[in-house]
């Protein structure tokens, strides 16, 4: 029979081992996967957070850009990585709340099974803009009236079929009973080129992309797609003021592969959320046209579930299919 002191010592070791594992994390370099090209909004966010984690946790947090297939390649790489806390990554609305409904079982990862949310870090407002010479409407009610009087005569652009920009416009049509012509592009930059030249009439897209063009007068800003007026310009109304419940924002968060020890998830979440609440971080995010968010793992997971259900309804109602 084992001595009582040895049994007690073993129990104490078991009790503190998760804490020790958390304290020892990370033991070596951590890879931070960004499923987009370098230089974009998600990449900037990821590098800001990675620099903070590196300074606080004492090991390198190295960003690796794995772009392609609308972020599917990078998110798949993250989902299939070893669940040891040495790989984490950024994912956004399209990857987690839209792609599961678009691709179904063909999708190479399943967010609720393959990934664990660590923390939400941002909301990037989408805005509704029109080409000022093609569309004379300057308010949402004026635009709705014009669209109803001209069904299928107004075109809207997006970064591709099934993207958040596409679904924002589909939701707008569904809630207003209007019909427009969708012109998909291979990315927002290509869409913007045609929007500025008047090849297409209007678009929903992120503030950082469109706001500079609004300031020069090249585009007219009608409203934000946020639930209430956005901080970047409280004078600009929200679409929801005219269409209650309308919301179409982009968001970003950090994730790890399923099976990653909970103490590691909790440690990462605490550090990331603390960073996102620093005044300097809040200011920097605002300068980038985003709102800093510090949402913990469980409420973030609930938010993703609600977003997935909401966009699934839009996709089914619009009968959106991917070739």
C-alpha positions, -999 to +999 in steps of 0.1 A: +000+000+000+013+034-009+021+058+020-005+084+026+020+113+020+028+099-015-009+097-024-014+133-012+016+145-032+003+128-063-031+144-059-015+178-054+005+173-085-025+164-106-044+194-092-017+220-102-006+204-134-031+224-156-019+256-140+017+246-146+010+238-182-006+272-185+023+290-168+048+272-190+030+281-222+044+287-248+075+265-247+087+276-281+077+297-312+040+300-321+028+302-356-001+327-363-019+318-395-036+347-414-057+333-442-053+365-463-025+382-481-001+405-462-011+441-458-048+437-455-070+446-425-069+410-410-031+409-414-026+442-396-049+431-367-030+398-365+004+414-363-007+439-337-020+411-314+010+388-322+035+415-312+017+419-279+016+382-272+053+379-280+062+407-256+040+393-228+046+356-232+083+357-241+084+335-272+081+345-309+046+347-324+053+346-361+026+355-386+023+333-417+001+344-445-018+315-461-041+332-486-063+317-512-098+304-520-115+331-500-095+322-468-104+285-470-068+274-475-056+292-444-085+283-421-082+246-432-044+247-424-053+260-390-081+235-384-058+206-393-028+218-371-017+200-340-038+211-310-008+220-288-013+258-287+017+264-310-006+273-339-034+298-337-049+320-364-073+346-374-106+339-391-136+361-401-172+362-410-170+345-444-149+316-432-170+308-401-205+321-406-210+320-443-189+292-459-206+264-439-239+272-456-224+278-490-203+246-492-220+223-467-202+190-462-178+198-491-161+225-469-127+212-459-133+222-422-163+225-399-160+255-376-180+239-347-160+207-348-125+217-359-119+251-343-122+266-308-128+304-305-102+322-284-114+358-286-132+381-309-110+412-316-129+434-341-159+446-359-154+463-392-184+483-404-197+478-439-211+509-456-236+514-484-221+537-512-234+547-546-217+562-576-229+598-573-235+603-611-253+570-616-276+571-585-290+604-574-304+590-541-287+603-510-307+586-483-318+550-478-355+557-483-347+575-516-326+546-528-354+521-519-379+542-539-355+543-568-349+506-568-386+498-566-392+521-596-363+505-615-363+467-608-332+449-622-318+481-637-293+489-609-261+469-604-242+462-573-207+448-570-191+424-545-158+407-539-174+374-551-204+351-549-212+343-513-189+370-498-201+392-470-205+421-494-227+400-517-249+388-488-252+423-474-268+434-507-290+403-508-302+410-473-310+446-483-330+433-513-349+408-492-358+433-466-369+460-491-385+438-518-362+453-544-343+436-572-308+445-584-282+428-607-252+413-589-218+417-605-192+396-587-155+403-588-124+384-577-118+409-549-128+442-535-101+462-552-113+451-587-149+459-577-139+493-565-122+501-598-154+495-617-175+513-591-154+544-594-156+543-632-194+539-631-194+504-646-215+494-615-239+515-595-235+507-558-219+484-532-216+474-496-180+470-484-157+478-455-151+513-443-113+512-448-117+505-485-145+530-493-141+559-469-111+575-487-132+576-519-161+591-500-139+619-487-128+628-522-164+628-534-159+600-558-185+580-540-216+590-520-221+574-486-257+567-477-255+546-445-236+521-424-246+485-421-240+484-384-269+480-359-265+516-348-245+546-361-207+538-363-181+556-343-161+567-374-189+592-382-219+595-360-236+618-385-240+589-410-273+570-404-274+532-400-295+512-425-312+497-395-328+531-387-349+525-418-349+487-419-350+475-383-328+445-377-305+451-407-269+443-399-240+433-422-206+437-406-173+420-409-157+406-378-124+389-369-113+367-341-086+343-330-090+305-331-070+274-322-076+238-334-101+217-314-084+197-287-061+226-276-059+224-238-084+247-221-058+264-199-039+275-230-071+288-246-079+307-214-044+322-212-045+333-248-080+347-245-071+367-214-040+383-230-057+391-262-087+406-245-065+427-223-047+440-253-079+449-272-091+470-242-059+491-241-067+528-251-039+527-276-053+496-293-088+511-293-075+542-310-054+523-335-084+501-345-105+532-349-079+547-372-082+516-393-119+519-395-127+492-370-141+488-336-120+470-310-138+441-294-127+419-264-152+390-264-143+358-245-143+323-260-178+312-250-198+343-259-178+345-291-189+310-300-225+319-293-222+349-315-208+328-344-237+304-340-262+332-343-244+348-373-243+314-391-280+309-387-288+345-398-267+342-430-280+307-438-315+322-441-302+349-465-283+323-486-313+300-488-338+328-496-315+341-524-309+305-536-271+312-538-252+284-554-215+280-559-204+264-592 
